[in-house]
Structures are given as structure tokens and as C-alpha cells.
Amino acid sequence: CLSGSMEVASAVAPYGDYMVASEESIPAIIGLPIEYITYLAENPDCTAEELGNEILALYEEEINDYATQYSSDQDIAMIFSTGTMSMIDLSAMEEIDALMGDLWERIYYSTYNTYEFSAVITQASKCENYGADGNAPGNLIDFRTFLSRLLPIFTDTTVDDELLALIDDNVVSVSGSSRTASCGMSIYFPSAIYP
């Protein structure tokens, strides 16, 4: 739950090839679909990427099945329709980390320009957020969406473009019908409007 983030992927990158995780909390009734073990037993020579893709397919099937099953109760159906799961190619994390250092520096210097800093905060607040409690915003936002929203603000750098390309090439994700802007990897961004 909530571990499909750039920070977690960066931390585990030295220990694996791929990471399968969720940007959002996973409903306990689903967890990680156990059928992946059957797939692994039947396909012992599969690659980590193939196994990851199978987990994504199983998870997507389960959240859609449960959302349909509980469609008469919108509150319960919503829990399943907000599900996310992604597979991150960890070989890209070193490059992502280096570029993020440059981007964070650029964001830091935006604090000296009231208009620019306000624009960054505004765009971050418009991203899908994860791990929110009730109506309060969460502090994890969709990484790709955030980068896309920074493009018109930071026209003096290509770091955001380079990061977008890396995410597109190295993150595969599935999500429920209520998470259409989920791209598979979140990033920690403290909410400026948190109560």
C-alpha cells in the first residue's frame, strides 16, 4: 500500500530488477492477487517482467470484478475503482534520481519567485493524491501528472521532459475507473493545503 513511489523504487533499486507496488492503499479483500503463485508454478522459467505483467493483469481483473460486484453500493464500489498497481523497471532509477536532484533544485529556486512558486503549489494540488484520509489531501501525488503540469512553468529546463520519457519507458500500470490520471508512480510532495 502506497509504496508505488519514486522514493521507494529508488530505495529498493539496488536489490531487484522490477518492483510491483500500488500508488494507493490496497483493499484488504484483494491484497496482492495470490494467483500469481499459480502462474509462477506453471511458468517457472518466466522472467521477472512477465511475472510483473501477470500480477498487474490479475489485480486489474480483481478490482474491476469487485467494483462491478458492489456497484449497488457506491461507497464500496469506489474503494475498488480507486485501485492502482504498477510495475517499475528499477534499472531506470539511478537516472531518475539524478534528474530529480536537478528538478528539486529548480523547484527550490522557484521559491524566490512568488508567481512561479505559487504555480508549482497550485499544479501539485491538482494532481491525483494517494493515501488521503477523508477529504484531506494526501502527501503522495502522481509523479507523471506533476511533471506534465510543470512543463509550462519551467520552460528554462528539459529535466521534466527527460523524466517524463523515463517514466513512459519504465513504468507500466493499471488502475480502476476512478483513477484515470494514475500513471503508476507517485512522489512525495507536502500538501500546501493540508489542514
N, C-alpha and C positions, 0 to 999 in steps of 0.2 A: 504494500500500500504506500502510495506517494513516493516510491523510490525510483520512478522513471524520470529522473532528473539529471541534468548535466553534472551536478556536483557528485551524485552517487556513481554515475557512469565513470567519471574521472577517477574516483577513489578505487573502483574495482578493475579499472582497465588493465593494470599490470598482471591480473590474475585470471583473465579469461579472454576469449575471442568475441563473444557476444553476451549481451545482458538482456533478459526479458523481464520487464517490470511494468508497473502501471503508474501513470501520472496521478491518478485519482485513488481514493480508497476503494478497495475491492470488497463487494458484498460477501460476507462470511459464507453464505449458502453456496457461492461459486468457488471462491478461493482460486487456486491455480488448477485448471481442469486436470484431474487425475488421469484422464485417458491418455495423456502424453506418455505415461509409463508404458501403456499397451503399445503405443506407436513405437517407442524405443525398443521394446522387447521384440516386436515384429520386424523392425528395421535396425538391427544392431550396427550396421555399417553406415548409418545416416550421418550426415555432417551436423555440426552444431547449428548451422544456419537452417538446415532442413528441419531440425527438431524445433528451433525457434519459430519457424513459419507454421509448424503444426500446432504449437501452443497458441499462437495468435488466432488461427482458424478455429480451434476448439473454444477459445474464450469468446470470440465474436459470436459463434453459434449459441453459446450458453446465455450471453447477455440478451441476445435477440429473442431466444426462446422464453426466457423468464419475463422479459418486458411484454411479450405477447400474452403469456400465461396470466399475468397480473394486470392486463390492460383495463380491466373494470375498476381497478383501484389506482388512480393516477399517482398518488404519493409513492406507492410501492413500485409501480412501473417506472417512475422517474429514477429511482435508485439504480435500476438496471440500465436504463437508457443513458446514464452518465458514465458508464464503464469505459475504461480505456486500457489498452495493453500495447506495448511496443517492444521491438527488438532493435537494439543499438549495436552497431558494429564498433567494438571498443578500439579497434586499430586507428580510428579517427580521433580519439580523444586527446592525444598529445597535441595535435594540430588545433583542435577546437580550443583547448586550454590556452595555447599560446595566443590565438586570435582574441579570445575572451579577455586576456590581460590587456591587450590593446584597446578593446572596446570599453572595458571598465574604466580605463584611464580617460578615454574620450568622454564617457558619461560623467566621470568625476569633474572634468574641466567644464562640463555644461553647467555645473552649479554656480559658476561665475557669471552666467548669463541667465537672468531671470526668465526671459521668454523661452529659451532653449530648455532649461531645466523643468519649467512648468510643462512644456510639451512632452518631455520624456515621462514625467509622472502621469500626465493625462493619458498618454498612449499605453503605459503599463497598466493603468487602472481599467482599460478597455479590453485587456486580454482575458481569455478564459483563465480562471484560477481554480486551484485544487486544494482540497483539504479544508474548505471553508466550513465554519460552524454556523448553522442557521443562515441568516442574511449577511453575516460578517464576511468580508473578502478574505481569501487565503493569501498566504505569502509565497505561494508557488504559482507561477504563471507559465503559459505555453511559450516556450523558447522561440520557436519559429515565428509565431504570430508577433511576438515582441520585436524580433529583428525586422520583420516586414514593416512594422509601424515606425521603426527608427529610420528607415530609408529616406523619407522626405525631410527628416530633421537633420541628419548627419550627412550632408551632401559632400563634405570635405574628406570622406574616408570611404574605402571599399571593404573595410573589415566586415561590415554587416552583410554585404553581398557574398563575400567568401564564406562566412559562417552559414548562410542560407544554403549555399551549394553543398557544403559538407553535410548538413542535416538532411537535405534531399537525397544525397547519395548513400547515407549511412544509417538512417532511421526508417524503419517500416512500422506502421501502426494500424490498429483497428480501434474503432470506438462505437459507442452506442449512438442512437439517433439524436440525442441531446448534446452531443459533443462534436459537432461538425467542424469546429475550429481547433480541435485537438490534433496536434501533429506528432505526438509521441515522446517528446522530451520537454520537461519543464525546467525552469530556472528559478532560483530564489530571488525574489525582489520584494523587499519590505513594503507593505502597503502603506501609502501616504494617507489613506482614508480609514484606516483601521480604528475602531472606537477606542 
